[in-house]
């Protein structure tokens, strides 16, 4: 098989995050080329990614991904030629040649599809991931939260993430598709972000979810356990709603947060008729910043809420809009930060500080 070096290198770079694990073939890439089509697949038993493209030649081999990537990065040529002889891959790269040991292709994980439970076509999943996946838990002790709940119900495709201290929800209208609900690992969603997703197909089985787009397919084992009923966390009514410039609020919180430390990472945010004031203090000093806002309904006399500044900044950065709506009840109730254009929102729990 003779292939353009940059084409092969690009495919390997997308597979690099998958090719890891303890089983023998985890760090290998399965290369198959036949009938004018070439596919490269990496599988770590939890996630499987295949990159496919047009390519002449005939080959079927299991090669060490990082070794192959290093050969490509150090070779000064336009084309790479790979031949398989017995248990070896003979690689010609311009003036250089390499002999690399392969593994039997039979040792690569085989996945039998069990019959699709649901299928839908969509073109906005990447946006949903950007707006909500950041809030997923990283605590492996709470495995049911180490991913995001993806569901299609009542013509709404929704992605929800939470770590117990914050919640992020993003949804979009979906014309058609079978209804489903699945908790997708964060690793899978991160890989989806790096793939071209103009329009993709989603299919869901009992234990796996599959995504497919032009020239690629991604499968992931689902997270076991029940995702919490997140709707119980969202208050049914709000007492005050402020409208503020998103970028200005990010900058204001960031300036005030300069005074925080690892042991004192809270921000007192005061909402009043005069606007919004952010104040942080620690053993190293204090900082405060203020900015103007408008009120959808009657402005409150004053509501002071302690929040994690990192959570506020992450929520604001994930919402692609000029202005955000901040909904309040009282100093002890959660705060909602929402994109008024798309309806995406984050719920942040207050910090109780003595």
URSUL-V349374 format. One record per pair of residues at least 6 apart in sequence whose ideal C-beta (glycine too) atoms are under 6 Angstrom apart, sorted by the first residue. I is the first residue (numbers start at 0). GAP is how many residues later the second one is. Records with the same first field share a line. If there is no record, write none. Layout:
# URSUL-V349374
I=GAP + GAP
This chain:
# URSUL-V349374
0=32 + 56 + 58 + 81
1=77 + 79
2=52 + 77
4=67 + 75
8=63
10=29 + 40
11=57
13=37
14=14 + 27 + 34
17=24 + 26 + 29 + 31
18=8 + 23 + 46
19=6 + 24
20=23
24=78 + 82 + 83
25=18
27=34 + 36 + 75
28=11 + 13 + 34 + 36
29=11 + 32 + 78
30=9 + 28 + 30
31=7 + 28
32=22 + 24 + 26
33=24
35=20
37=15 + 17
38=11 + 13
39=11
40=9
41=7
42=66
45=175
46=140 + 141 + 173
47=171
48=169
49=167
50=165
51=163
52=162
59=45
60=23 + 28 + 41
61=40 + 41 + 43 + 46
62=26 + 39
70=27
74=18 + 19 + 21
75=18
76=16 + 17
79=13
80=11
81=7 + 9
82=7
86=15
87=11
88=11 + 13
89=9
90=7
113=91
115=87
116=87 + 88
117=60 + 62 + 86
118=59 + 84
119=32 + 57 + 82
120=80
121=35
122=76
123=48
124=72
125=71
127=31 + 42
128=60 + 64
130=39 + 187 + 213
131=27 + 29 + 36 + 38
132=15 + 28 + 56
133=180 + 184
134=26 + 27 + 31 + 33
135=11 + 12 + 25 + 50
136=8 + 9 + 26
143=81
144=18
146=36 + 37 + 38 + 39 + 76
147=11 + 13 + 36
148=11 + 34 + 78
149=9 + 32 + 34
150=7 + 30
151=22 + 25 + 27 + 28
152=26
154=19
155=15
156=15 + 17
157=13
158=11
159=9 + 70
160=7
164=184
165=145 + 182
166=63 + 66 + 180
167=178
168=176
169=174
179=24
181=22 + 27 + 40
182=39 + 40 + 44
183=25
184=35 + 38
187=32
194=21
196=16
199=11 + 13
200=11
201=9
202=7
206=15
207=11 + 13
208=11 + 13
209=9
210=7
232=114
237=89
238=90
239=60 + 88
240=55 + 84 + 86
241=51 + 53 + 84
242=51 + 80 + 82
243=49
244=78
245=70 + 78
247=43
249=63 + 66
251=26 + 37 + 39
252=25 + 56 + 59 + 60
254=34
255=11 + 22 + 24 + 31 + 32 + 33
256=23 + 52
257=29
258=21 + 22 + 23 + 26 + 27 + 28
259=20 + 22
260=21 + 23
263=18
265=40 + 85 + 87
266=11 + 13 + 40 + 42
267=11 + 36 + 38
268=9 + 36 + 38
269=7 + 34
270=32
271=30
272=26
274=15 + 16 + 17 + 18
275=15 + 17
276=13
277=11
278=9
279=7
302=25
303=27
304=26 + 45
305=44 + 45 + 47
306=41
310=37
314=22 + 31
318=20
320=18 + 20
323=13
324=13 + 15
325=11
326=9
333=13 + 15
334=13
335=9 + 11
336=9
337=7
